[in-house]
Structures are given as structure tokens and as C-alpha cells.
Amino acid sequence: MVVALVLTGALVVLVLFQVALALGAPWGRFAWGGSAGALPVGLRIVSAASALVYAVIAGLALDLAGALDLLPNKLSHVGIWVAADLLPLGVVLNALSRSRPQRLVMVPVSVVLVALTFVVALAGPVPRQFAGAVVDAGQGPRHCTVVMASYPPRCGPDSPVIDGWDWTRVAHQRSGTVRWGDYRFEGIRDRGRIALVGPAVPIG
């Protein structure tokens, strides 16, 4: 997750840089062949499109890290691999630029970006820590995002199902068919479900 966050930070900087170029910042010598001063209109449009692409890659990285839950993990994983395969082209283009400032600044930046993206792609979906109530009211165990004020407790409607949960392996309370308890556990979040990774530990 740390690498994904570092990659996201680098991408945010690049998004801001490209947005600034699109708005007319006089930094053309660092991009698109090293035009002096502000970019012409055509290249400003290209910078705006580049900012959008970088933002999408950042979203994919955060999705795989579990910080966001935007897309199915398989789709995010394919997307980050596509980015990892295409970003080396940026290294080549920056290295071939006639602008010395662009070569000195953007080639190292592009190399770091490629390396971080490959690490995130190789890692795939990353487990994250969860803590709180787990309730099974007969439809499978859920990690409660909201615990309803009732006895026995019930989860709110947006609470993700936990795959791989085994009540025989953890201490819990029970009333009729409802089982519950408070736990810490690791899992991979994917569109309304959590795949349990390792044992759950009761809280308290």
C-alpha cells in the first residue's frame, strides 16, 4: 500500500503540473518537446488529457491498495498493467526531447513513475486492516459499516460480506441464528465484499 500511495503522490504532482500547463503556465520547456514559455493551444489540450490519464492511473493504484473501492479488482489490475506497459513510452519521448530541461527533469521522473507502477501492478490487490463489528444474521458474515440499534445487532445496508469467515475459529456471541462480535482482521476489499486474509482477532 505504501508504494501505491507514493505512486499516487507522484501522479498528483504530475496532474497539477499538466493542469498548470493547460491553463497557460510558462513551463513549456519541461514538456512536449520544450516549447518556450506557455504552450500553444493544441498542446494545452494534450496536457489536459494527460492530467486526466494520470488521475485515472492514480485511481487505479488507490483501488488496488484498498484506499478506494471504485472498480472490480480484476479490472483495476488490468488497467494498472496497461499503464505500466505504456508509461515507458514517456521515458523514450522525454529522452528524445530537444529541450535539455525536459530531459534533465522529466526523464528521471518518468523512470520513477514506471518503476512504481510496475511494483503496484506486480503486487496486485493489497490486503488492508479492518476493525469493528462482524454480524451474521443468516445471510453470511458482514463487516458492519453501521451497527443498527437492535438486539441482536444488525448491520446497515452497505456493509460488505466477508468471504472466508469461519465462526468456529473465533469467539463470538449468539442469539438464535444471529452471531456477532468485534474483531480486527486483514482482507482485500472488492466491490461490496471482503476476502479474509489470515485469522481474525477479537477486540476486547
Summary of the structure (lengths in Angstrom):
residues: 204
radius of gyration: 22.9
end to end distance: 27.4
largest distance: 74.5
contacts: 621
relative contact order: 0.12
helix: 48%
strand: 22%
